[in-house]
Amino acid sequence: MGAAIRTSEVIFVGIVGLIVLFLVVTLVRRRLIAGHAVPVLCALRLPGSRWHAGLLKVTSSSLMWFPLFGVTARARHVWLRGALDVAGETRPVEASETIGAFVGVSRPLRVHFTVAPRPTVDGRTFQLVMSPDSYTAVRAWLEAGPPMDWRVEG
């Protein structure tokens, strides 16, 4: 009987330790991602894929997307400011659409973006779902940026 209690105590302490370790790693990773900025909760969908929850970080020259959970503080997707444009309509997410990253966010917006590597090449598209306040900040950031001069950037 005593050995069974000790074994269950060890298992319980191990599980609690793993939960604490997960929380510490998540908080440290978020702090590394944020730096001096405030990351924005969003969901990303690339063409032909499903929605992925993540954090969006706006820097002076790029938009960076990080998966919500992970161990690295490296952005999975980085889009240069001058190559981004809001394409199509920006509309609220329908109640019938399930985007798990937005439980508790009131009136999230679906935003379509295009990325043009060069003006002569067809751009890629992707979608982000974010709060209206976050969308306003990203839109203002895009509009305030200088135009990209492709002759110099080449």
Backbone as numpy.savetxt, mean C-alpha at the origin, in Angstrom:
# Nx Ny Nz CAx CAy CAz Cx Cy Cz
0.87 -36.32 35.36 0.05 -35.12 35.36 0.91 -33.87 35.36
1.95 -33.85 36.16 2.82 -32.68 36.25 3.54 -32.40 34.95
3.94 -33.45 34.21 4.63 -33.26 32.93 3.68 -32.67 31.88
2.43 -33.08 31.91 1.44 -32.57 30.95 1.19 -31.08 31.20
1.15 -30.66 32.45 0.93 -29.25 32.77 2.13 -28.42 32.32
3.35 -28.95 32.57 4.56 -28.23 32.14 4.61 -28.11 30.61
4.24 -29.18 29.92 4.24 -29.15 28.46 3.24 -28.12 27.95
2.05 -28.09 28.53 1.05 -27.12 28.08 1.49 -25.69 28.41
2.18 -25.51 29.53 2.70 -24.18 29.86 3.76 -23.73 28.86
4.63 -24.64 28.47 5.68 -24.33 27.49 5.04 -23.98 26.15
4.04 -24.73 25.75 3.35 -24.45 24.48 2.65 -23.10 24.55
1.98 -22.81 25.67 1.30 -21.54 25.84 2.29 -20.37 25.79
3.39 -20.48 26.50 4.41 -19.42 26.50 5.00 -19.26 25.11
5.20 -20.36 24.39 5.72 -20.29 23.02 4.77 -19.57 22.09
3.48 -19.85 22.20 2.48 -19.19 21.35 2.41 -17.69 21.68
2.38 -17.35 22.95 2.36 -15.94 23.35 3.64 -15.24 22.87
4.77 -15.91 22.97 6.03 -15.35 22.50 6.02 -15.08 21.00
5.45 -15.99 20.22 5.35 -15.80 18.77 4.43 -14.62 18.44
3.34 -14.49 19.17 2.43 -13.36 18.93 3.12 -12.04 19.25
3.84 -11.98 20.36 4.57 -10.77 20.73 5.65 -10.47 19.69
6.37 -11.47 19.23 7.40 -11.28 18.21 6.79 -10.75 16.91
5.66 -11.30 16.51 4.97 -10.83 15.30 4.59 -9.36 15.44
4.05 -8.98 16.58 3.65 -7.58 16.79 4.86 -6.65 16.79
5.95 -7.05 17.41 7.16 -6.22 17.44 7.72 -6.06 16.03
7.81 -7.15 15.27 8.32 -7.08 13.89 7.42 -6.18 13.04
6.10 -6.31 13.19 5.16 -5.49 12.43 5.33 -4.00 12.77
5.45 -3.68 14.04 5.61 -2.27 14.44 6.94 -1.69 13.98
8.02 -2.45 14.10 9.33 -1.97 13.66 9.33 -1.79 12.15
8.75 -2.72 11.42 8.68 -2.62 9.96 7.88 -1.39 9.54
6.75 -1.16 10.18 5.93 0.01 9.85 6.69 1.30 10.14
7.45 1.33 11.22 8.25 2.50 11.56 9.33 2.74 10.52
9.97 1.65 10.05 10.99 1.78 9.00 10.39 2.26 7.69
9.22 1.75 7.36 8.54 2.16 6.12 8.16 3.64 6.20
7.62 4.05 7.33 7.11 5.41 7.45 8.22 6.45 7.40
9.32 6.22 8.06 10.36 7.24 8.13 9.77 8.49 8.75
9.77 9.60 8.02 9.18 10.85 8.51 7.83 11.12 7.88
7.32 10.18 7.12 6.03 10.35 6.45 4.97 9.51 7.17
3.74 9.69 6.77 2.64 8.90 7.31 2.15 7.98 6.21
2.37 6.67 6.34 1.87 5.77 5.28 0.35 5.70 5.32
-0.23 5.46 4.16 -1.67 5.44 3.99 -2.12 4.00 3.76
-3.15 3.58 4.45 -3.74 2.26 4.23 -4.44 2.27 2.89
-4.14 1.29 2.04 -4.79 1.21 0.73 -4.82 -0.24 0.27
-5.51 -0.47 -0.82 -5.54 -1.78 -1.46 -5.12 -1.57 -2.91
-4.31 -2.49 -3.43 -3.77 -2.39 -4.78 -4.27 -3.57 -5.60
-4.64 -3.28 -6.85 -4.97 -4.35 -7.80 -4.29 -4.03 -9.12
-3.42 -4.94 -9.53 -2.78 -4.86 -10.84 -3.68 -5.59 -11.83
-3.55 -5.31 -13.13 -4.39 -6.01 -14.12 -4.27 -7.53 -13.99
-5.40 -8.19 -13.92 -5.42 -9.64 -13.87 -5.13 -10.23 -12.50
-5.11 -9.43 -11.45 -4.84 -9.98 -10.13 -5.95 -9.56 -9.16
-5.83 -10.04 -7.95 -6.83 -9.71 -6.92 -6.34 -8.51 -6.11
-7.17 -8.05 -5.19 -6.81 -6.93 -4.33 -5.80 -7.38 -3.29
-4.83 -6.50 -3.01 -3.82 -6.76 -1.99 -3.78 -5.57 -1.03
-3.91 -5.83 0.26 -3.86 -4.77 1.27 -2.43 -4.31 1.44
-2.26 -3.00 1.66 -0.91 -2.50 1.83 -0.86 -1.09 2.35
0.35 -0.57 2.37 0.62 0.79 2.81 1.19 1.57 1.64
0.71 2.78 1.47 1.17 3.65 0.40 1.96 4.78 1.02
3.17 4.99 0.50 4.02 6.06 1.00 4.32 7.02 -0.15
4.13 8.29 0.11 4.38 9.33 -0.88 5.71 10.00 -0.53
6.65 9.95 -1.46 7.91 10.67 -1.28 7.91 11.85 -2.25
8.98 12.61 -2.27 9.02 13.78 -3.15 9.02 13.39 -4.62
9.51 12.20 -4.95 9.63 11.83 -6.36 8.89 10.56 -6.76
8.31 9.85 -5.79 7.67 8.58 -6.15 6.54 8.22 -5.19
5.75 7.27 -5.66 4.68 6.66 -4.88 5.13 5.24 -4.62
5.19 4.82 -3.37 5.70 3.50 -3.01 4.60 2.69 -2.33
4.46 1.41 -2.74 3.46 0.53 -2.16 4.15 -0.63 -1.47
3.77 -0.88 -0.22 4.32 -1.96 0.59 3.20 -2.91 0.98
3.43 -4.22 0.94 2.41 -5.14 1.44 2.14 -4.86 2.92
0.92 -5.07 3.36 0.55 -4.77 4.74 1.35 -5.63 5.72
1.51 -6.90 5.40 2.27 -7.79 6.28 3.47 -8.32 5.53
4.57 -8.43 6.21 5.80 -8.93 5.63 6.95 -8.64 6.57
8.13 -9.07 6.18 9.29 -8.86 7.04 10.25 -7.83 6.47
10.14 -7.51 5.18 11.07 -6.55 4.61 10.43 -5.16 4.59
11.29 -4.16 4.62 10.82 -2.78 4.55 11.08 -2.21 3.16
11.16 -3.09 2.18 11.39 -2.69 0.79 10.06 -2.63 0.05
9.88 -1.57 -0.71 8.63 -1.40 -1.46 8.52 -2.46 -2.55
7.34 -3.02 -2.69 7.11 -4.00 -3.74 6.88 -3.31 -5.08
6.25 -2.12 -5.06 6.01 -1.35 -6.27 6.39 0.10 -6.03
7.11 0.68 -6.99 7.50 2.09 -6.93 7.13 2.72 -8.27
6.39 3.81 -8.21 6.00 4.53 -9.42 6.55 5.94 -9.34
7.23 6.38 -10.39 7.78 7.72 -10.43 6.66 8.74 -10.60
6.81 9.86 -9.95 5.78 10.89 -9.94 5.43 11.39 -11.33
6.42 11.65 -12.15 6.16 12.19 -13.48 5.53 11.21 -14.44
5.60 9.92 -14.14 5.04 8.91 -15.03 3.62 8.51 -14.66
3.11 9.01 -13.53 1.78 8.64 -13.06 0.72 9.61 -13.52
-0.46 9.08 -13.75 -1.60 9.93 -14.05 -2.86 9.21 -13.61
-3.82 9.97 -13.11 -5.12 9.39 -12.75 -5.88 9.21 -14.05
-6.33 7.99 -14.30 -7.02 7.67 -15.55 -8.45 7.27 -15.26
-9.33 7.68 -16.11 -10.73 7.27 -15.96 -11.39 7.93 -14.78
-12.43 7.28 -14.31 -13.23 7.87 -13.24 -12.75 7.39 -11.88
-12.91 8.25 -10.91 -12.68 7.89 -9.51 -14.04 7.78 -8.89
-14.33 6.61 -8.34 -15.68 6.40 -7.82 -15.63 5.68 -6.48
-16.68 5.83 -5.69 -16.75 5.12 -4.42 -16.83 3.61 -4.66
-16.31 2.86 -3.72 -16.39 1.40 -3.79 -17.83 1.00 -3.47
-18.38 0.14 -4.30 -19.75 -0.33 -4.11 -19.83 -1.23 -2.88
-20.98 -1.24 -2.25 -21.18 -2.09 -1.06 -21.03 -3.56 -1.40
-21.31 -3.93 -2.64 -21.23 -5.34 -3.04 -19.79 -5.80 -3.25
-18.86 -4.84 -3.42 -17.47 -5.19 -3.63 -16.80 -5.45 -2.28
-16.09 -6.55 -2.21 -15.42 -6.89 -0.97 -13.94 -6.61 -1.12
-13.48 -5.62 -0.41 -12.06 -5.29 -0.38 -11.68 -5.30 1.09
-11.10 -6.40 1.53 -10.86 -6.64 2.94 -10.01 -5.61 3.65
-9.21 -4.86 2.92 -8.33 -3.88 3.56 -9.11 -2.71 4.10
-10.38 -2.59 3.74 -11.10 -1.39 4.09 -12.25 -1.60 5.03
-12.08 -2.53 5.93 -13.06 -2.69 6.98 -12.89 -1.50 7.92
-13.95 -0.73 8.12 -13.88 0.40 9.03 -13.53 1.72 8.37
-13.17 1.73 7.10 -12.89 2.99 6.40 -14.18 3.44 5.74
-14.60 4.66 6.07 -15.87 5.14 5.51 -15.65 5.66 4.10
-16.52 5.28 3.21 -16.56 5.73 1.82 -15.22 5.63 1.09
-14.62 4.45 1.02 -13.36 4.35 0.26 -13.58 4.61 -1.23
-12.55 5.13 -1.89 -12.62 5.44 -3.32 -11.74 4.50 -4.11
-12.23 4.12 -5.30 -11.43 3.34 -6.24 -10.84 4.31 -7.25
-9.51 4.29 -7.38 -8.81 5.22 -8.26 -8.02 4.42 -9.29
-8.19 4.76 -10.57 -7.46 4.11 -11.65 -6.26 4.98 -12.02
-5.09 4.36 -12.10 -3.87 5.07 -12.47 -3.29 4.48 -13.74
-2.58 5.28 -14.51 -1.78 4.79 -15.62 -0.33 5.16 -15.35
0.55 4.29 -15.80 1.99 4.52 -15.68 2.55 4.48 -17.07
3.18 5.55 -17.50 3.76 5.63 -18.84 5.28 5.61 -18.72
5.92 4.48 -19.04 7.38 4.44 -18.98 8.01 5.45 -19.93
7.47 5.60 -21.09 7.90 6.60 -22.08 6.66 7.03 -22.85
6.63 8.25 -23.35 5.42 8.70 -24.05 5.07 7.85 -25.27
6.05 7.21 -25.88 5.78 6.44 -27.09 5.36 5.00 -26.80
5.42 4.60 -25.55 5.10 3.22 -25.17 3.78 3.21 -24.42
2.94 2.21 -24.70 1.68 2.10 -23.97 1.97 1.91 -22.48
1.22 2.63 -21.66 1.42 2.55 -20.22 0.69 1.39 -19.60
1.07 1.06 -18.38 0.38 0.05 -17.60 -0.66 0.75 -16.75
-1.59 -0.02 -16.26 -2.61 0.54 -15.37 -2.63 -0.25 -14.07
-3.11 0.39 -13.04 -3.35 -0.28 -11.77 -4.43 0.50 -11.04
-5.01 -0.12 -10.02 -6.06 0.52 -9.24 -5.66 0.55 -7.78
-6.02 1.62 -7.11 -5.86 1.74 -5.67 -7.21 2.07 -5.06
-7.46 1.53 -3.90 -8.63 1.92 -3.12 -8.09 2.57 -1.86
-8.57 3.78 -1.59 -8.09 4.52 -0.42 -9.20 5.41 0.10
-8.96 6.01 1.24 -9.95 6.91 1.82 -9.99 8.20 0.99
-11.10 8.93 1.05 -11.20 10.19 0.29 -10.10 11.19 0.67
-9.75 11.28 1.94 -8.70 12.20 2.36 -7.35 11.82 1.76
-7.06 10.54 1.74 -5.80 10.07 1.15 -5.78 10.33 -0.35
-6.91 10.11 -1.00 -6.99 10.38 -2.43 -6.72 11.86 -2.72
-7.30 12.74 -1.92 -7.08 14.17 -2.10 -5.60 14.52 -1.97
-4.93 13.93 -0.99 -3.51 14.20 -0.79 -2.68 13.67 -1.97
-2.97 12.47 -2.44 -2.22 11.90 -3.57 -2.50 12.71 -4.84
-3.73 13.09 -5.05 -4.08 13.88 -6.24 -3.36 15.24 -6.23
-3.35 15.90 -5.08 -2.65 17.19 -4.96 -1.15 17.01 -5.19
-0.59 15.92 -4.67 0.83 15.62 -4.86 1.13 15.44 -6.34
0.26 14.71 -7.06 0.47 14.49 -8.49 0.38 15.80 -9.27
-0.61 16.60 -8.97 -0.82 17.83 -9.71 0.25 18.88 -9.42
0.86 18.82 -8.25 1.87 19.81 -7.87 3.25 19.48 -8.43
3.41 18.29 -8.97 4.72 17.87 -9.47 5.09 18.53 -10.78
6.38 18.70 -11.01 6.81 19.26 -12.29 6.57 18.26 -13.42
6.38 18.73 -14.64 6.19 17.80 -15.75 7.48 17.03 -16.02
7.34 15.80 -16.46 8.49 14.95 -16.77 9.00 15.30 -18.16
10.28 15.59 -18.25 10.90 15.86 -19.56 11.59 14.58 -19.99
10.97 13.86 -20.90 11.48 12.55 -21.31 12.80 12.64 -22.05
13.11 13.77 -22.63 14.40 13.90 -23.34 15.54 13.90 -22.35
15.33 14.43 -21.17 16.39 14.51 -20.16 16.46 13.23 -19.34
15.30 12.66 -19.02 15.24 11.51 -18.13 15.77 10.24 -18.79
15.73 10.14 -20.12 16.06 8.97 -20.90 17.20 8.23 -20.44
